[in-house]
Amino acid sequence: MAYNILIMGASYGSLLGTKMAMAGHNVNLVCLPAEVELFNSSGAHVRMPVRGRAGFVHLDSRQAPGKLTAASPGDVNPADYDLIALAMQEPQYRSPEVRTLLDAVGQSGVPCMSIMNMPPLPFLKRIPGLDTDSLKKCYTDASVWDSFDPELFTLCSPDPQAFRPPEEELNVLQVALPTNFKAAAFVRDEHTKILRDIQTDIEAIRFEVDGEKIELPVKLKVHASVFVPLAKWNMLLAGNYRCVQADDMRSIKDAVHSDLELSKSVYNWVGEVCKAIGASAADQVPFDKYANAALGLAKPSSAARALLAGATNIERADCIVRTIAAQKGLHNETVDEMVAAVDVWLKKNRENA
C-alpha cells in the first residue's frame, strides 16, 4: 500500500522523503517558493556513500516508483495525508505561515513524527513523570505545540548526517554519515503499523548501479521503546553543541576527539540523565561507536554554523537535557559551560540583529 506523506521541511526532509519515494510512497515537501519550483521541476537529488563503493550513489526522486512533489505551507491540507513528518529547525515553526499549517496538523488527527534534533513538547509529554512545563523556556515559542495530542505524536532520531553543498542547487543533498532513522512507536498500533510498513518497504529497495542491484543505507527502524530516539541527546551534547567556541566554531570531529575522555564523560552523563527518566542501557548507542562515526564529521554542527551566521534562535536540545537533569538532581560542569557558550552567542547575535 502506498501512503501519502507530508514532510514539513525540504532540506534534511528531502533525505527521508527520497527514501520513502524510492520505497513507493507519495511524498509532498513543504518548503520555500524557490525550493518548491526546483523540486517540482527537477526532483530531489541525494548523494550518499555506500559501503564497498568509491564515490557516491546518486538518487533522483524522478526515477522513484513513488511520487515526490513540493508545495508552500498555504497550499496543503494535513487531512489529505496518512502521516506527517516534521523536518524543519525548531525556530522555524513560529513563522506565521508555518505556524498556521502546524496548528492545522495538530488539529487534523493525522499521526505526526518529528525528525528534529529538538524533541517537540507533545512527544516529551509521553514520558511519565517529566515536568514539561519547566522545559518550555528551552523553546523559541512553546505555544506552537499546544494543538497536538501526545498520543498522535512520535519522535524519530535524525542520526544520518547530511548537508546541502553550498555550490549546488537547493534540491541537492549530500549524506556525510549514512546511518538509520530510529523512530519510537506511536501509542496506537494502527499508527505504528504505518511506520513498520514504510520500514519494510525501505528495506526492500534495491537500486541499480552499473547493472548491479544494490542495497542502500539510511533506513527507517521502528522501536517499541519511547526512549530510543533520545540516544541522539548523547551525541548532540558530546559533539554538536561542543563545536561552539568563544570566538569561532570547530568540527564535530574536533569537538569529540580533541579530548576523547572528556567527550566520553559528557556522553555517559547524558546517558545517565536518560536512564533517570526511564531509559535502559539497550536504548543507548555505545560511545565508541559514536566516536568512530564522528571521525567522518569534518564540519561544525548545523547549530554551530547557524550561530556563526548570526542566528538569533537555534534548537536548544542542550537546554532540554540540562533542565531535565536538574529535575533529577544531576549536574555536569562541562554541560553548564556548553549551555553558557551558546547563550553568549545568541545574546551577541540578538544585539547585532
Protein Blocks (a to p, Z undefined) as FASTA:
>chain_A
ZZddddedjklmmmmmmmmmmnopacdddddfklmmmmmmnopadddddehiahjddddf
klpmbdcddddfklccfklpfbdcdfbdfklmmpmklmmmmmmmmmnopacddfbfbdcf
klmmmpghiafklmmmmpmblmlmmmpcfklgccdddfbgcdddfkbcfkbccdfblcdd
dddddfblklmmmmmmmmmmmmmpccdeehiacddehiadddfblklmmmmmmmmmmmmm
mmpcfkbccdfklmmmmmmmlmmmmmmmmmmmmmmnopafklpccfklmmmmmmmmmbcc
fklmmmmnopabdcdfklmmmmmmmmnopacfklmmmmmmmmmmmmmmmmmZZ
